[in-house]
Amino acid sequence: MELNMAETEEQNGFVFLPSVTGEGVLIKRSQVVGSRPNGPNGGAVVYTAAGPSIYTSLQTSQLAKIFDAEVIEGPR
């Protein structure tokens, strides 16, 4: 099995998650374990392997694209 270093770096690299205040957090991709919407005002709560939650201004659908997750559209 050949290891593609570009894919490995992308999966283990860092991603910047912006916050509503204009700041944000830099987190290692492999530390993100999930997310959920953060109420009617938008944004999301991101759960980490280390425990603390991260509040970001990104929508969960945007996070899905960043983390290359499969998005399944349901009825609205």
Biopython code that builds the backbone (N, CA, C, O; Angstrom):
import numpy as np
from Bio.PDB.StructureBuilder import StructureBuilder

atoms = [
    (1, "MET", "N", (0.851, -1.184, 0.000)),
    (1, "MET", "CA", (0.000, 0.000, 0.000)),
    (1, "MET", "C", (0.888, 1.236, 0.000)),
    (1, "MET", "O", (1.764, 1.384, 0.852)),
    (2, "GLU", "N", (0.654, 2.112, -0.955)),
    (2, "GLU", "CA", (1.446, 3.337, -1.061)),
    (2, "GLU", "C", (0.752, 4.462, -0.304)),
    (2, "GLU", "O", (-0.452, 4.665, -0.465)),
    (3, "LEU", "N", (1.487, 5.186, 0.508)),
    (3, "LEU", "CA", (0.937, 6.279, 1.303)),
    (3, "LEU", "C", (1.099, 7.587, 0.548)),
    (3, "LEU", "O", (2.214, 7.963, 0.187)),
    (4, "ASN", "N", (0.005, 8.276, 0.308)),
    (4, "ASN", "CA", (0.039, 9.564, -0.370)),
    (4, "ASN", "C", (0.258, 10.650, 0.681)),
    (4, "ASN", "O", (-0.626, 10.903, 1.499)),
    (5, "MET", "N", (1.419, 11.289, 0.668)),
    (5, "MET", "CA", (1.764, 12.271, 1.694)),
    (5, "MET", "C", (0.852, 13.496, 1.651)),
    (5, "MET", "O", (0.575, 14.082, 2.697)),
    (6, "ALA", "N", (0.377, 13.898, 0.469)),
    (6, "ALA", "CA", (-0.516, 15.049, 0.375)),
    (6, "ALA", "C", (-1.823, 14.768, 1.104)),
    (6, "ALA", "O", (-2.332, 15.627, 1.825)),
    (7, "GLU", "N", (-2.370, 13.565, 0.919)),
    (7, "GLU", "CA", (-3.604, 13.202, 1.606)),
    (7, "GLU", "C", (-3.375, 13.128, 3.112)),
    (7, "GLU", "O", (-4.215, 13.581, 3.890)),
    (8, "THR", "N", (-2.257, 12.567, 3.521)),
    (8, "THR", "CA", (-1.951, 12.449, 4.947)),
    (8, "THR", "C", (-1.836, 13.825, 5.582)),
    (8, "THR", "O", (-2.374, 14.048, 6.666)),
    (9, "GLU", "N", (-1.145, 14.753, 4.927)),
    (9, "GLU", "CA", (-0.978, 16.089, 5.481)),
    (9, "GLU", "C", (-2.319, 16.812, 5.549)),
    (9, "GLU", "O", (-2.594, 17.523, 6.516)),
    (10, "GLU", "N", (-3.149, 16.635, 4.531)),
    (10, "GLU", "CA", (-4.457, 17.282, 4.534)),
    (10, "GLU", "C", (-5.320, 16.749, 5.669)),
    (10, "GLU", "O", (-6.031, 17.520, 6.313)),
    (11, "GLN", "N", (-5.272, 15.467, 5.920)),
    (11, "GLN", "CA", (-6.078, 14.869, 6.974)),
    (11, "GLN", "C", (-5.540, 15.216, 8.356)),
    (11, "GLN", "O", (-6.322, 15.354, 9.296)),
    (12, "ASN", "N", (-4.229, 15.360, 8.502)),
    (12, "ASN", "CA", (-3.634, 15.599, 9.813)),
    (12, "ASN", "C", (-3.229, 17.047, 10.028)),
    (12, "ASN", "O", (-2.775, 17.405, 11.115)),
    (13, "GLY", "N", (-3.384, 17.884, 9.012)),
    (13, "GLY", "CA", (-2.998, 19.279, 9.120)),
    (13, "GLY", "C", (-3.941, 20.057, 10.015)),
    (13, "GLY", "O", (-4.779, 19.488, 10.714)),
    (14, "PHE", "N", (-3.787, 21.345, 9.979)),
    (14, "PHE", "CA", (-4.594, 22.225, 10.814)),
    (14, "PHE", "C", (-5.642, 22.938, 9.980)),
    (14, "PHE", "O", (-5.478, 23.117, 8.774)),
    (15, "VAL", "N", (-6.715, 23.341, 10.634)),
    (15, "VAL", "CA", (-7.767, 24.120, 9.997)),
    (15, "VAL", "C", (-8.131, 25.263, 10.947)),
    (15, "VAL", "O", (-8.171, 25.086, 12.165)),
    (16, "PHE", "N", (-8.394, 26.434, 10.368)),
    (16, "PHE", "CA", (-8.786, 27.604, 11.158)),
    (16, "PHE", "C", (-10.303, 27.700, 11.142)),
    (16, "PHE", "O", (-10.908, 27.758, 10.071)),
    (17, "LEU", "N", (-10.922, 27.718, 12.311)),
    (17, "LEU", "CA", (-12.368, 27.855, 12.433)),
    (17, "LEU", "C", (-12.674, 29.253, 12.964)),
    (17, "LEU", "O", (-12.362, 29.556, 14.115)),
    (18, "PRO", "N", (-13.284, 30.113, 12.135)),
    (18, "PRO", "CA", (-13.569, 31.482, 12.571)),
    (18, "PRO", "C", (-14.694, 31.526, 13.596)),
    (18, "PRO", "O", (-15.534, 30.627, 13.655)),
    (19, "SER", "N", (-14.699, 32.580, 14.397)),
    (19, "SER", "CA", (-15.778, 32.759, 15.368)),
    (19, "SER", "C", (-16.578, 33.996, 14.984)),
    (19, "SER", "O", (-16.186, 34.746, 14.091)),
    (20, "VAL", "N", (-17.686, 34.199, 15.654)),
    (20, "VAL", "CA", (-18.534, 35.354, 15.382)),
    (20, "VAL", "C", (-17.809, 36.654, 15.723)),
    (20, "VAL", "O", (-18.072, 37.684, 15.102)),
    (21, "THR", "N", (-16.909, 36.623, 16.688)),
    (21, "THR", "CA", (-16.204, 37.835, 17.126)),
    (21, "THR", "C", (-15.104, 38.273, 16.162)),
    (21, "THR", "O", (-14.517, 39.340, 16.337)),
    (22, "GLY", "N", (-14.824, 37.459, 15.150)),
    (22, "GLY", "CA", (-13.769, 37.811, 14.202)),
    (22, "GLY", "C", (-12.474, 37.085, 14.479)),
    (22, "GLY", "O", (-11.601, 37.012, 13.614)),
    (23, "GLU", "N", (-12.345, 36.553, 15.667)),
    (23, "GLU", "CA", (-11.186, 35.731, 15.984)),
    (23, "GLU", "C", (-11.503, 34.307, 15.567)),
    (23, "GLU", "O", (-12.388, 34.094, 14.739)),
    (24, "GLY", "N", (-10.819, 33.354, 16.107)),
    (24, "GLY", "CA", (-11.091, 31.970, 15.778)),
    (24, "GLY", "C", (-10.113, 31.055, 16.476)),
    (24, "GLY", "O", (-9.402, 31.457, 17.396)),
    (25, "VAL", "N", (-10.091, 29.815, 16.019)),
    (25, "VAL", "CA", (-9.221, 28.831, 16.630)),
    (25, "VAL", "C", (-8.555, 27.998, 15.538)),
    (25, "VAL", "O", (-9.165, 27.684, 14.517)),
    (26, "LEU", "N", (-7.320, 27.657, 15.768)),
    (26, "LEU", "CA", (-6.568, 26.776, 14.885)),
    (26, "LEU", "C", (-6.555, 25.409, 15.546)),
    (26, "LEU", "O", (-6.075, 25.265, 16.670)),
    (27, "ILE", "N", (-7.077, 24.407, 14.857)),
    (27, "ILE", "CA", (-7.192, 23.076, 15.457)),
    (27, "ILE", "C", (-6.704, 22.023, 14.470)),
    (27, "ILE", "O", (-6.865, 22.160, 13.258)),
    (28, "LYS", "N", (-6.108, 20.978, 15.014)),
    (28, "LYS", "CA", (-5.657, 19.862, 14.187)),
    (28, "LYS", "C", (-6.882, 19.088, 13.704)),
    (28, "LYS", "O", (-7.745, 18.732, 14.506)),
    (29, "ARG", "N", (-6.961, 18.830, 12.419)),
    (29, "ARG", "CA", (-8.117, 18.146, 11.828)),
    (29, "ARG", "C", (-8.457, 16.844, 12.553)),
    (29, "ARG", "O", (-9.629, 16.539, 12.773)),
    (30, "SER", "N", (-7.444, 16.091, 12.916)),
    (30, "SER", "CA", (-7.675, 14.788, 13.538)),
    (30, "SER", "C", (-8.287, 14.899, 14.932)),
    (30, "SER", "O", (-8.733, 13.891, 15.480)),
    (31, "GLN", "N", (-8.322, 16.097, 15.522)),
    (31, "GLN", "CA", (-8.894, 16.294, 16.847)),
    (31, "GLN", "C", (-10.386, 16.597, 16.819)),
    (31, "GLN", "O", (-11.037, 16.592, 17.863)),
    (32, "VAL", "N", (-10.938, 16.863, 15.628)),
    (32, "VAL", "CA", (-12.364, 17.157, 15.510)),
    (32, "VAL", "C", (-13.128, 15.843, 15.415)),
    (32, "VAL", "O", (-12.842, 15.008, 14.557)),
    (33, "VAL", "N", (-14.108, 15.667, 16.311)),
    (33, "VAL", "CA", (-14.864, 14.411, 16.333)),
    (33, "VAL", "C", (-16.325, 14.578, 15.918)),
    (33, "VAL", "O", (-17.018, 13.582, 15.709)),
    (34, "GLY", "N", (-16.804, 15.807, 15.795)),
    (34, "GLY", "CA", (-18.182, 16.011, 15.374)),
    (34, "GLY", "C", (-18.603, 17.456, 15.542)),
    (34, "GLY", "O", (-17.856, 18.282, 16.066)),
    (35, "SER", "N", (-19.829, 17.749, 15.084)),
    (35, "SER", "CA", (-20.374, 19.096, 15.258)),
    (35, "SER", "C", (-21.891, 19.048, 15.188)),
    (35, "SER", "O", (-22.482, 18.050, 14.775)),
    (36, "ARG", "N", (-22.507, 20.149, 15.600)),
    (36, "ARG", "CA", (-23.961, 20.291, 15.518)),
    (36, "ARG", "C", (-24.285, 21.768, 15.337)),
    (36, "ARG", "O", (-23.467, 22.625, 15.671)),
    (37, "PRO", "N", (-25.475, 22.079, 14.810)),
    (37, "PRO", "CA", (-25.880, 23.482, 14.692)),
    (37, "PRO", "C", (-25.957, 24.135, 16.069)),
    (37, "PRO", "O", (-26.232, 23.473, 17.071)),
    (38, "ASN", "N", (-25.712, 25.432, 16.101)),
    (38, "ASN", "CA", (-25.739, 26.167, 17.365)),
    (38, "ASN", "C", (-26.925, 27.129, 17.395)),
    (38, "ASN", "O", (-26.740, 28.346, 17.440)),
    (39, "GLY", "N", (-28.112, 26.597, 17.371)),
    (39, "GLY", "CA", (-29.309, 27.413, 17.500)),
    (39, "GLY", "C", (-29.700, 28.146, 16.227)),
    (39, "GLY", "O", (-29.081, 27.965, 15.179)),
    (40, "PRO", "N", (-30.743, 28.980, 16.328)),
    (40, "PRO", "CA", (-31.312, 29.631, 15.155)),
    (40, "PRO", "C", (-30.449, 30.751, 14.568)),
    (40, "PRO", "O", (-30.700, 31.189, 13.445)),
    (41, "ASN", "N", (-29.454, 31.215, 15.295)),
    (41, "ASN", "CA", (-28.614, 32.306, 14.811)),
    (41, "ASN", "C", (-27.476, 31.841, 13.916)),
    (41, "ASN", "O", (-26.672, 32.655, 13.463)),
    (42, "GLY", "N", (-27.402, 30.566, 13.662)),
    (42, "GLY", "CA", (-26.358, 30.041, 12.790)),
    (42, "GLY", "C", (-25.114, 29.656, 13.560)),
    (42, "GLY", "O", (-25.056, 29.747, 14.786)),
    (43, "GLY", "N", (-24.141, 29.231, 12.818)),
    (43, "GLY", "CA", (-22.920, 28.767, 13.430)),
    (43, "GLY", "C", (-23.063, 27.334, 13.898)),
    (43, "GLY", "O", (-24.109, 26.708, 13.727)),
    (44, "ALA", "N", (-22.000, 26.828, 14.488)),
    (44, "ALA", "CA", (-21.997, 25.438, 14.925)),
    (44, "ALA", "C", (-21.131, 25.267, 16.165)),
    (44, "ALA", "O", (-20.253, 26.079, 16.455)),
    (45, "VAL", "N", (-21.401, 24.203, 16.873)),
    (45, "VAL", "CA", (-20.565, 23.770, 17.984)),
    (45, "VAL", "C", (-19.749, 22.596, 17.451)),
    (45, "VAL", "O", (-20.305, 21.634, 16.923)),
    (46, "VAL", "N", (-18.431, 22.683, 17.592)),
    (46, "VAL", "CA", (-17.529, 21.628, 17.124)),
    (46, "VAL", "C", (-17.005, 20.893, 18.351)),
    (46, "VAL", "O", (-16.511, 21.516, 19.291)),
    (47, "TYR", "N", (-17.113, 19.574, 18.339)),
    (47, "TYR", "CA", (-16.646, 18.750, 19.452)),
    (47, "TYR", "C", (-15.253, 18.228, 19.145)),
    (47, "TYR", "O", (-14.965, 17.830, 18.016)),
    (48, "THR", "N", (-14.391, 18.230, 20.155)),
    (48, "THR", "CA", (-13.009, 17.795, 19.969)),
    (48, "THR", "C", (-12.695, 16.560, 20.801)),
    (48, "THR", "O", (-13.348, 16.282, 21.806)),
    (49, "ALA", "N", (-11.685, 15.830, 20.360)),
    (49, "ALA", "CA", (-11.249, 14.631, 21.080)),
    (49, "ALA", "C", (-10.736, 14.972, 22.474)),
    (49, "ALA", "O", (-10.859, 14.168, 23.398)),
    (50, "ALA", "N", (-10.165, 16.152, 22.623)),
    (50, "ALA", "CA", (-9.603, 16.559, 23.912)),
    (50, "ALA", "C", (-10.678, 16.982, 24.912)),
    (50, "ALA", "O", (-10.405, 17.069, 26.109)),
    (51, "GLY", "N", (-11.891, 17.245, 24.438)),
    (51, "GLY", "CA", (-12.961, 17.577, 25.363)),
    (51, "GLY", "C", (-13.633, 18.918, 25.172)),
    (51, "GLY", "O", (-14.863, 18.964, 25.135)),
    (52, "PRO", "N", (-12.893, 20.022, 25.048)),
    (52, "PRO", "CA", (-13.585, 21.309, 24.966)),
    (52, "PRO", "C", (-14.339, 21.472, 23.647)),
    (52, "PRO", "O", (-13.908, 20.971, 22.609)),
    (53, "SER", "N", (-15.458, 22.172, 23.700)),
    (53, "SER", "CA", (-16.228, 22.471, 22.502)),
    (53, "SER", "C", (-15.752, 23.797, 21.919)),
    (53, "SER", "O", (-15.296, 24.683, 22.643)),
    (54, "ILE", "N", (-15.866, 23.916, 20.607)),
    (54, "ILE", "CA", (-15.483, 25.137, 19.907)),
    (54, "ILE", "C", (-16.732, 25.697, 19.244)),
    (54, "ILE", "O", (-17.440, 24.978, 18.539)),
    (55, "TYR", "N", (-17.004, 26.974, 19.468)),
    (55, "TYR", "CA", (-18.127, 27.633, 18.827)),
    (55, "TYR", "C", (-17.594, 28.384, 17.614)),
    (55, "TYR", "O", (-16.692, 29.212, 17.741)),
    (56, "THR", "N", (-18.150, 28.096, 16.437)),
    (56, "THR", "CA", (-17.674, 28.719, 15.212)),
    (56, "THR", "C", (-18.833, 29.373, 14.467)),
    (56, "THR", "O", (-19.988, 28.981, 14.634)),
    (57, "SER", "N", (-18.518, 30.365, 13.648)),
    (57, "SER", "CA", (-19.539, 31.033, 12.840)),
    (57, "SER", "C", (-19.881, 30.234, 11.585)),
    (57, "SER", "O", (-20.817, 30.587, 10.868)),
    (58, "LEU", "N", (-19.142, 29.170, 11.313)),
    (58, "LEU", "CA", (-19.417, 28.341, 10.146)),
    (58, "LEU", "C", (-20.661, 27.493, 10.368)),
    (58, "LEU", "O", (-20.947, 27.081, 11.492)),
    (59, "GLN", "N", (-21.392, 27.234, 9.304)),
    (59, "GLN", "CA", (-22.542, 26.336, 9.344)),
    (59, "GLN", "C", (-22.041, 24.889, 9.321)),
    (59, "GLN", "O", (-20.924, 24.626, 8.878)),
    (60, "THR", "N", (-22.857, 23.966, 9.791)),
    (60, "THR", "CA", (-22.440, 22.564, 9.779)),
    (60, "THR", "C", (-22.202, 22.060, 8.353)),
    (60, "THR", "O", (-21.334, 21.213, 8.143)),
    (61, "SER", "N", (-22.950, 22.562, 7.376)),
    (61, "SER", "CA", (-22.724, 22.144, 5.985)),
    (61, "SER", "C", (-21.355, 22.620, 5.481)),
    (61, "SER", "O", (-20.717, 21.932, 4.684)),
    (62, "GLN", "N", (-20.905, 23.787, 5.938)),
    (62, "GLN", "CA", (-19.568, 24.272, 5.581)),
    (62, "GLN", "C", (-18.497, 23.407, 6.239)),
    (62, "GLN", "O", (-17.478, 23.097, 5.622)),
    (63, "LEU", "N", (-18.729, 23.021, 7.484)),
    (63, "LEU", "CA", (-17.784, 22.146, 8.183)),
    (63, "LEU", "C", (-17.693, 20.796, 7.491)),
    (63, "LEU", "O", (-16.612, 20.215, 7.391)),
    (64, "ALA", "N", (-18.829, 20.296, 7.012)),
    (64, "ALA", "CA", (-18.837, 19.014, 6.305)),
    (64, "ALA", "C", (-17.922, 19.063, 5.089)),
    (64, "ALA", "O", (-17.199, 18.105, 4.816)),
    (65, "LYS", "N", (-17.948, 20.164, 4.364)),
    (65, "LYS", "CA", (-17.071, 20.315, 3.195)),
    (65, "LYS", "C", (-15.608, 20.383, 3.613)),
    (65, "LYS", "O", (-14.751, 19.761, 2.985)),
    (66, "ILE", "N", (-15.320, 21.132, 4.668)),
    (66, "ILE", "CA", (-13.938, 21.274, 5.142)),
    (66, "ILE", "C", (-13.365, 19.913, 5.553)),
    (66, "ILE", "O", (-12.207, 19.609, 5.270)),
    (67, "PHE", "N", (-14.183, 19.105, 6.217)),
    (67, "PHE", "CA", (-13.713, 17.822, 6.729)),
    (67, "PHE", "C", (-14.045, 16.659, 5.799)),
    (67, "PHE", "O", (-13.920, 15.492, 6.172)),
    (68, "ASP", "N", (-14.465, 16.992, 4.593)),
    (68, "ASP", "CA", (-14.732, 16.000, 3.556)),
    (68, "ASP", "C", (-15.716, 14.928, 4.018)),
    (68, "ASP", "O", (-15.513, 13.734, 3.798)),
    (69, "ALA", "N", (-16.791, 15.392, 4.666)),
    (69, "ALA", "CA", (-17.828, 14.471, 5.128)),
    (69, "ALA", "C", (-18.910, 14.345, 4.065)),
    (69, "ALA", "O", (-19.172, 15.286, 3.315)),
    (70, "GLU", "N", (-19.523, 13.196, 4.008)),
    (70, "GLU", "CA", (-20.621, 12.992, 3.072)),
    (70, "GLU", "C", (-21.842, 13.758, 3.572)),
    (70, "GLU", "O", (-22.234, 13.613, 4.730)),
    (71, "VAL", "N", (-22.437, 14.565, 2.714)),
    (71, "VAL", "CA", (-23.612, 15.338, 3.060)),
    (71, "VAL", "C", (-24.838, 14.689, 2.430)),
    (71, "VAL", "O", (-24.882, 14.483, 1.217)),
    (72, "ILE", "N", (-25.821, 14.372, 3.244)),
    (72, "ILE", "CA", (-27.052, 13.771, 2.756)),
    (72, "ILE", "C", (-28.162, 14.797, 2.974)),
    (72, "ILE", "O", (-28.459, 15.182, 4.105)),
    (73, "GLU", "N", (-28.763, 15.227, 1.879)),
    (73, "GLU", "CA", (-29.841, 16.225, 1.949)),
    (73, "GLU", "C", (-31.142, 15.533, 2.313)),
    (73, "GLU", "O", (-31.499, 14.516, 1.718)),
    (74, "GLY", "N", (-31.851, 16.084, 3.293)),
    (74, "GLY", "CA", (-33.123, 15.543, 3.702)),
    (74, "GLY", "C", (-34.232, 16.534, 3.408)),
    (74, "GLY", "O", (-33.963, 17.616, 2.888)),
    (75, "PRO", "N", (-35.463, 16.193, 3.725)),
    (75, "PRO", "CA", (-36.578, 17.123, 3.500)),
    (75, "PRO", "C", (-36.451, 18.337, 4.408)),
    (75, "PRO", "O", (-35.915, 18.254, 5.513)),
    (76, "ARG", "N", (-36.943, 19.439, 3.931)),
    (76, "ARG", "CA", (-36.866, 20.673, 4.738)),
    (76, "ARG", "C", (-38.223, 21.090, 5.164)),
    (76, "ARG", "O", (-38.370, 22.102, 5.850)),
]
sb = StructureBuilder()
sb.init_structure("model")
sb.init_model(0)
sb.init_chain("A")
sb.init_seg("    ")
for serial, (resi, resn, name, xyz) in enumerate(atoms, 1):
    if name == "N":
        sb.init_residue(resn, " ", resi, " ")
    sb.init_atom(name, np.array(xyz, "f"), 0.0, 1.0, " ", f" {name:<3s}", serial, name[0])
structure = sb.get_structure()
